[in-house]
């Protein structure tokens, strides 16, 4: 089985949409991506920090909702 980071929430287990008050756990910028680790731990990332940590999240089998937006 291959673990991959996807841009969609799993069917039947939809994530709540991110709001303007959701902030990146690394830098407090507006969150663009929600990552949930297999343990159930949730992380929020801005686009920059999601890009930086994407490979590690993929290796850990995280489920990801959202897509970084370029400005």
N, C-alpha and C positions, 0 to 999 in steps of 0.2 A: 504494500500500500504506500502510495506517495502522498506526503502531506504538502499541500500548497496553500499559499495565501490567495484568497479570492476576493473579488470586489463586491460580492453579493452575500447577503446573510443566508444561512441555510434555510431551506423550505420548512415552514412550520415553526421556525424558531427566529422570527424576525426581530431585529434590533429596533429600539426606539430611535427615531431620527435624531441626529445631533442638533443642538440648538445654539443660539448665539452665546449662551452662558457656559457652554462646554468648552473647556480649555485644555491645551496640550499638557500632559503630565511632565514634560521636560522643560518647557519654556514659558508656559502660560499664554501662548498665542492661541487664536481660535482653533479649536479642534476640527479636523477635516476627516479623520479616520478613527474608527473604533476597532480595536483588536481584542479578541477574547482568546486567552490561552486555554489549552485543554483542561487545566485545573479550574477554569471558570473565572480566573482573575482578568479584569478588564483594564485596558490601557487606552488612553486617548492621545492622538498625535496630530500635530500640525503637518502640513505636507512635507516640509524639510526633514523633520525628525522621523516621519514614517519612511521616507526614502532612505534615510540613514540606517534604520533598523529593520527594514523589510526582510532582508536575507535571514536575520536572526529569528524574526517572527515566523518565517516560512519553515525554518529548521525545527522550530518548536511546535509546529502544527497549529498555529493560530488561525482563527477564523476572523476575517476582516470585513467590515462594512464601511463603505465610503470610498472616495477616490480623491487623492490630492489634486488641488486646483492650482494651476500656475497663474501668477499675477503678472 
